[in-house]
Amino acid sequence: MEPALYRPVSRIVVDSETAGQRLDNFLLASLKGVPRSHVYRLIRSGQVRVNSGRTAASYRIKPGDEIRIPPTRQSGQSLPKLEPGGLRWLEQRIVYEDARLLVLDKPAGLAVHGGSGVALGCIEALRSLRPELKGMELAHRLDRATSGCLLVAKRRSALRSIHALLREGRVEKRYFALLKGAWPEGKTRVEVPLVTTHREGEARVKVGRAGKLATSEFWLLDRSREASFVEISIGTGRTHQIRVQAAHTGHPVAGDDRYGDREFNARLERHGLRRMFLHAHSVAFTWPDTGAELAVSVPLPEELKRVLDAVSEVRPKVRADRAPRHAASRRPKSGAGR
């Protein structure tokens, strides 16, 4: 095992390329090899200072901000040494790519980033595959147990544009899910405030008056006596939003081991469900500078299709009126920007 590296106190002045990130994301990228839980502890305790003051993890850093980082110990081997050939399977899951971003069909079970006991995530693996792309960053996140469309910016300018669109609610993200019980016909809007707490870097979310408002729209696609197959469009991007809202309505997501129903999950296991039934099937938005539309979709994974086949009367009948406002179709990968 390589010895830990000692990093003395440092002060970093934020430049225009770095600006716009959340403070926690900036620190996680800067302190490679420092456990995620320790980074959050440094922020909560006030040891990390921005312009000489305490700041929340969610603070978005601005040009000219001075960030003080206290002394830390970093692992001498922050990431495993990987042979690019061992990650070719992940490259095959890149379903769209251009000069500014790529869209990955993330498999369930793979974290979007390393930390909290996860040695390697999507972003670290992609950086290993594309070492020439120095500015590659996650544009948003998916839960580890969720599969589907994950946006990855290849340039800092693209990251800023996508983050602005996300804040303004101008990125359309749609999901497929299997929920417990009989979901009502038609469209159902769910709007409740969500409170997020962190313990050692792990998020736990609940409905509470002090929380931030989260909005989702659910469409029933088909249902049986014990489960409902739905499509979901989210107007906000809160942590665990769909999972908590579904559970709050009494219809938790199948296979959700944190907010779900244990007995329902056990029944679905007998139908072959070995993961959470939540899939980010499409993403669409319009670039603000060019007006060009981007729309990408990925099909439901085969293991989830088999569960639908096994659950009596539930079939993935996606009707034409449920399609996104953009014609989200799986596009061929472009060689631009490689």
N, C-alpha and C positions, 0 to 999 in steps of 0.2 A: 504493500500500500504506500502510495506517495505521501510525503509529509504535508500537513496543512500549511498554507501560505498566509503570512500575517500582512494585513493591509492597514497601513496607518491612517489617521484621520485625513480626509480629503475634502476639498471644496471645489465644486463644479459649477461653472456659470453656463446656464442653458442657452444654446444657440437656436437659430430659427429652424434648423432641421430637426432638432430634438423636441422643440416645443409642441404642446398639444397632447402629450402623453399623460396618463395618470401617474401620480408619484410612485405608487407601488409597482406599476409596470416598468417604469424607468429604473427603479432600484433593482428589481428582479433581473433585468437585462444587464445592469452594470455590475452586480455582485454575483457573478457566476460562481457556483460552488457553495454559496451561503444558503442554508436551508430556508425555504419559503417561510416557514413559521417564524424563524429568527428575524427575517426582514420585516415582517408585520410587527413583531415585538419591538424592534428598533423604532418604528414609526409611532406605535401606541405610547411608548414610554417617553417620547419627545427627544430621543437621542439623534434622530434625523431632524434637521432644521432647514427651513426654507426662508431665506431672508431673515435669519436669526430667530424665527418664530416656529412654534409647533404647528403642524399641518396634518390634515387628514389624508389617509391613503388614497382617497378619491380625488384629491386636488389635481387639477390639470396644470402642469408646469408651463410657464410663460418665458419668452425670450428675456434674458437679463436676470432671471431668478438665480440666486446663489444657493446651492444645495450643499449643506454640510453633512457628510457621511462619517459616522464615528469609526474607530478602529474595529476591524472585523477579521475573522479567520475564514479563509476560503480553502476548500479542498484542493489539493494539488492536482486532482483529476476531476474537474467539474462535470465532464461528460465522458461517457465511454468512447474509446477510439473505435470508429466504425469504418468498415470497408464499404464504399459506395455501392458495390454490387449487391450487398446484403439488404439494400433499401430500394431496389428496383421495383419491388411489389408496390411500394407506396407511390412511386412516380407513375405507375400505371393507373393510379386512382386520381390523378390530376385530370379533371374532365373539361377544363377550360383554362386557357392561358393567353395573355397578350403582354404588351410591354409594361403594363402597370400593375397587373395582379394575376393571381391564379386562383382557381376554385378547386378545392380538394373534396372528393367524396370520402369523408372521414369514416373509418370503420368504428363500430361500437367497441368500447373497451380501451381505445387509445386516447390518452389525455392530449389536450391541445398543446400543453407545454409541460416541461419537467418540473419537479418539485414535490414536496409533501410525500416522499417515498417513491416518486416516479422518476426513474433515471432519465428517461427520454420521452419527449412528446412530439407532436406533429411538427412544431416550428423548429425544434432542434434537428429532427430528421431531415426536413426540407433544406435547412441551412447546410447540412452535411452533403446533401445531394447537389446543392447549388452554391458552393462556397464563394462564387464570384458575385453573388447578390448580397452585398453588405447591408443593404437597408431593408431586408425582408422582415416583416412583422405581421403578427396576427391582426386582422382588421376587426374581428369580433371573436366570441368564444362559443363553443358548444360543450355541454356537459360530457364527461368522459363516457357515460353510458349511451349518449345520443349519437346516431350516425347521420351522415348527410353533408349538405353543402357548407363548406367552411371557406370564408374569404380570407386570402392572404395577400397583403400588399407587398409589392416588390420595390416600391420607392416610398420615401417619406412623404412626398407630395401627394401620392395616391392615398396613403394612410390618412392624411389630414382631410382629404376630400370625403372619403368614406365615413370617417368619424363624424364629420359635419352632417352628412346625410342621415346617419343613424340618429344623431341627436334631434334632427328635425323630423324624424319619422318618415323619411322618404326612401327607405330601403324596405322592399316588400319581402318578408321571409315567411314561408309557409311550411307547415309540418303535417305529417300523418301520425296519428296516435290511436291506440286501442285503449278504451276507457272501461272501467267497471260499470255495469248496469245499463239502463236504457236512457241514453241522452235524448233530449227533446228534438222534435223535427225542426227543420229549417235552420236559420242562423241564430245563434245565441251569443250575445255580447257579455263578457265577464270583465268587470272593472272594479278592482279592489286595491287598497294600499298594502304594500308589502314591506315588511321590516326585515333587514338582513343583519345578522350578527356573525362575527368571525371568532373562532376559537382555534388558536394555533394555525391560522391560515385556512381553516375549513369553514365554508359558509353554511349557515342554517337560516332558513327563511320561513316567516309566518305572516299571516294577515294581521295587520294592526293599524290603528288610527294614526300612529306616528310615522307610518311608512310612506314610501313614494308610490304614487298611483301607477298601476300596471293595467294595461288594456289588451284584451285578446278577443278574437271572434272565432267561434267554433261552428262548423257546419257538419251536420250528421250526413254521412255517406251511406252507412248501412248498419244494421244492428241485429243481434240475436237476443235471447232471453237473458244472457249473462254479460254481454259485452257490446260496445258500440265502437264502430270504426269512424273516425272523424278527421276532418282537415281543420287546421288552425292557422290563422293569420295573426301575428303579434304586432301591435301598434307601438309597444315599448319593448325594451330588451333587458328587463330585470333578471337578476340571478334566479334560476330555477322557476321562472315565471309560470310556464305552462304546467309544470308538475304541481306547484303549490295551488294554483287556481283550480286545476282539475280536482285535487283533493278537497279543496275548500267547498266545492259544489257537491261533494259526495260521490264523485266519479273519478277516483284516482287512476293514474296511468298504470297499465299492466306492467308488471315486472319492476316497478319503482320500489327499491328496498329502503328508501328514506322516508317518503311521504305516502307510500302506497298501502294497500290492504293485504296483510299477510296471507289470509285464507284465499282471497281472490288470486294472488300471485301463485299460491300452491296449486290451485286448479288449472291455471294457465300453463304451469310447468308440465302438467300431464298432457297438455296439447303441444308440448315441444318448445315452449318459450324459455330461453336461457339468458335473456337480456331484457332491458327496459324497452318497451314498444313505443319508441319516439324517434322519428326520422325527419330531419330537415330536408324536405324534398325539393324546394326551389328557392331561389333568391333572384331578385330583379331590382334594378334601379337605373336612373338616367344620370350620366356624367354631367355635372353642372357646367363645365367649361366648354364641352363640345355638343351637348344635347344627344349624344349617342346612347342608345339603350343597351343595357346588358341584361340578359335573362338566361339563367342556367337551371336545369332541373336534373335530378338523378332519381332513378326508380327505387321503389321499396326493395330492400335487400331480400334475397331469396329465403333466408331463415324466417323473416317476418311474413312473407307470403305463405309459407308453409303453415305458420300458426293460424293465419286467416282461413286457410283451407281446412284446418283441423277443427276450428270453432264452428259449430253448426250454424248455418244460415248467414254467416258473416262473410261477405265477399268484397274485395276492393273495387267497387263500382264508382270510379271518379267521374262525375257527370260534367258535361261541357260548361255548365254555369258555375262550376267550382274552380275553373281555371284562373290563374293569376291574371292581373290586368295586362301584364306583358305575356307574350306567347313564349313561355318558359320551356325551351326544348334543349335537349342535350346537344351542345355544339361541338364540332371537332376542335381539338387543341390547335392553337396557333403556334408557330415557331417564333413569333415576334418577341423580342426581349430576351431570348435565351443566350 
